[in-house]
């Protein structure tokens, strides 16, 4: 995979993750009146798992790209992400 495309995917993931974090903080299960909090928690957990899979894929691709090329221009480190699992705390 090209470095430019990988960096673009990383930037898109970062934006998606920030948006999800903002949405997560407003989910229904935080409200006392929520009648079915576990259903909402299950849906949130599924989304978090999807984010984790995307993050792992990007990390693997970044590592392959980093170790696969020895030139300075190919260095494409995956930025530090707050673990999507952090939402579960």
C-alpha positions, -999 to +999 in steps of 0.1 A: +000+000+000+013+035-008+023+057+021+000+085+010-030+063+009-022+048+043-017+083+059-051+093+044-068+062+059-052+070+093-064+106+092-099+094+083-099+069+111-088+096+135-117+117+125-142+089+127-129+079+161-132+115+174-168+117+160-177+084+177-163+095+210-184+126+209-215+105+199-207+079+226-208+105+254-244+114+244-258+078+241-291+069+258-277+045+284-262+074+302-297+087+309-315+075+340-347+071+321-333+047+296-356+017+295-333-007+277-297+003+286-282-031+278-295-031+242-278+003+237-247-009+254-246-039+231-248-017+200-221+006+213-199-024+221-203-037+185-192-003+171-163-002+195-152-037+183-154-025+147-132+005+155-107-018+173-105-040+142-099-011+119-072+002+143-055-032+144-056-033+106-041+001+103-014-007+128-004-039+109-004-020+076+017+007+091+042-017+106+045-036+073+051-003+055+076+008+081+096-024+081+092-031+044+110+001+033+142+015+047+140+050+031+131+080+052+102+090+029+084+057+036+082+062+073+045+060+082+040+056+119+005+051+132-004+079+155-012+072+190-050+066+193-070+066+224-080+030+226-116+027+215-119+004+245-114+035+266-151+042+261-159+012+281-144+026+313 
